[in-house]
């Protein structure tokens, strides 16, 4: 069975249904047969683009019960939206016409935990990755401090104030979505024209379920 989606809503439905099958251990397994490989040799038309973490426990095609050619996958540790990632998303939207972009975080993320710890990491490029998540740590820390009655400047500066990594992960997800939409005219124009939706979602490592957190666009 080939799977195709011409609208954001159809694409999101396919992902949600596929994830439900995966989580309940009732996978159909998207096509990976030789005929399908031949069909895709000359071109591709993925129905969704997924930006998510490189974590080996979050394989997109399995999580969404998808086959080859179904998902345009973009992965790095912590789902950081840098210029290269934005270019990859724009390729999917402009050249491939995917109607849906999903920014997918997951629970118990090591990159988020490293950012929350505030400790330096032993490699400079890894530190760059952790630094990209740090603003979300400070945003959550400031909120926690304000709720505790601390003055806002003190709350933001107090790096010893404990933060919930899952709250930081959620904040980082929202920040990544904003980056994708605000920094890419191709993405924002496609949303305005009704051709694209951008979705923020969370994958639970234990249950296997993906929860839809935020939808921007008509999906």
MOVEN-V524853 format. One record per pair of residues at least 12 apart in sequence whose ideal C-beta (glycine too) atoms are under 7 Angstrom apart, sorted by the first residue. I is the first residue (numbers start at 1). J is the second residue. D is the distance in Angstrom with one decimal. If there is no record, write none. Layout:
{{I;J;D} {I;J;D}}
This chain:
{{3;30;6.7} {3;47;6.4} {3;70;5.8} {4;45;7.0} {4;47;6.0} {5;47;3.9} {5;99;6.1} {6;99;6.7} {7;99;5.7} {8;99;4.7} {8;100;5.0} {8;196;6.2} {8;197;3.5} {8;217;5.7} {8;218;6.0} {8;219;3.9} {9;218;6.8} {9;219;5.0} {11;47;4.7} {11;48;4.9} {11;99;5.0} {11;100;3.7} {12;100;5.8} {12;197;7.0} {12;199;6.4} {12;219;4.7} {14;47;6.1} {15;48;5.8} {15;64;4.9} {15;102;6.8} {18;64;4.1} {18;65;3.6} {18;66;5.9} {19;63;6.1} {19;64;5.4} {19;209;6.7} {19;210;4.6} {21;65;4.7} {22;62;6.4} {22;63;5.7} {22;64;6.9} {22;65;4.9} {22;208;5.8} {23;207;6.2} {23;208;3.9} {23;209;4.8} {27;65;4.8} {28;65;6.2} {29;65;6.8} {30;61;6.9} {30;65;6.4} {30;66;4.5} {30;67;2.3} {30;70;5.4} {31;67;4.1} {31;68;7.0} {32;67;5.5} {32;68;5.3} {36;67;6.7} {36;68;6.3} {36;69;6.9} {37;68;6.7} {40;68;6.4} {40;69;4.5} {44;69;5.5} {44;96;6.4} {45;96;6.5} {46;69;6.3} {46;70;5.9} {46;71;5.5} {46;72;4.2} {46;92;7.0} {46;96;6.2} {46;98;5.5} {47;70;6.1} {47;98;6.6} {48;71;5.5} {48;98;6.0} {48;100;4.5} {48;102;6.1} {49;72;4.4} {49;74;6.8} {49;89;6.1} {49;92;4.1} {49;98;4.7} {49;100;6.9} {49;101;4.7} {50;71;5.5} {50;73;5.6} {50;74;6.9} {50;102;4.7} {50;104;5.6} {51;74;4.6} {51;79;5.4} {51;81;6.9} {51;85;6.4} {51;89;6.7} {51;101;7.0} {51;103;5.1} {51;104;6.9} {52;75;5.8} {52;79;5.2} {52;104;3.7} {53;75;6.6} {53;77;6.2} {53;78;6.1} {53;79;5.2} {53;105;6.9} {53;106;5.8} {53;109;6.2} {54;75;4.6} {54;76;5.6} {54;77;5.0} {55;106;6.2} {57;205;5.6} {58;106;5.0} {58;203;5.6} {60;73;5.0} {63;203;6.2} {63;210;6.6} {72;92;4.5} {72;96;6.4} {72;98;5.9} {74;88;4.9} {74;89;6.7} {77;111;4.8} {77;129;5.7} {78;109;6.7} {78;111;3.4} {78;112;6.7} {78;129;5.7} {78;132;6.8} {78;133;5.6} {79;103;6.3} {79;104;6.9} {79;105;6.2} {79;176;5.8} {80;129;6.2} {80;132;4.8} {81;176;4.9} {81;179;4.3} {81;180;5.4} {86;180;6.8} {86;183;6.0} {86;184;5.3} {89;101;6.0} {89;180;6.2} {89;184;6.6} {89;187;6.5} {90;184;5.8} {90;186;4.5} {90;187;7.0} {93;186;5.5} {93;187;6.0} {93;190;5.5} {93;196;6.0} {94;186;5.3} {99;195;6.3} {99;196;5.8} {100;197;5.6} {100;199;6.6} {100;219;6.7} {101;180;6.8} {101;187;6.9} {101;196;6.7} {101;198;4.7} {102;199;4.8} {102;201;5.8} {103;173;6.1} {103;176;5.2} {103;177;5.2} {103;180;6.6} {103;198;7.0} {103;200;5.1} {104;201;5.2} {104;203;5.9} {105;169;5.2} {105;172;6.9} {105;173;4.5} {105;202;5.4} {106;202;6.9} {106;203;4.2} {106;205;6.0} {107;166;6.5} {107;202;6.9} {107;204;5.2} {107;205;5.1} {108;205;5.6} {109;169;5.6} {111;129;6.1} {111;130;6.7} {111;133;6.2} {112;133;6.0} {112;165;5.2} {112;168;5.4} {112;169;4.7} {112;172;6.5} {113;165;5.3} {114;130;5.0} {115;130;4.9} {115;133;3.8} {115;134;5.5} {115;137;5.2} {115;168;6.8} {116;137;5.7} {116;163;5.6} {116;165;5.0} {116;168;5.6} {118;159;5.2} {133;172;5.3} {135;175;6.8} {136;168;5.2} {136;171;4.0} {136;172;4.0} {136;175;5.5} {137;163;6.1} {137;168;5.3} {138;156;5.8} {139;171;5.3} {140;163;4.8} {140;167;4.9} {140;168;5.0} {140;171;5.3} {141;155;6.4} {141;156;6.7} {141;161;5.1} {141;163;5.1} {142;155;4.9} {142;156;4.4} {144;161;6.1} {144;163;6.1} {145;158;6.4} {145;161;5.7} {173;200;5.0} {173;213;6.7} {174;200;6.5} {174;214;6.7} {177;198;6.0} {177;200;4.9} {177;214;6.3} {177;216;6.9} {180;198;6.2} {181;198;5.9} {181;216;6.2} {191;216;6.3} {191;217;4.5} {194;218;5.4} {196;217;5.9} {197;215;6.1} {197;216;6.5} {197;217;3.1} {197;218;6.1} {197;219;3.6} {198;216;4.7} {198;217;6.0} {199;212;6.1} {199;214;6.8} {199;215;5.2} {199;219;6.4} {200;213;4.6} {200;214;3.9} {201;213;5.9}}
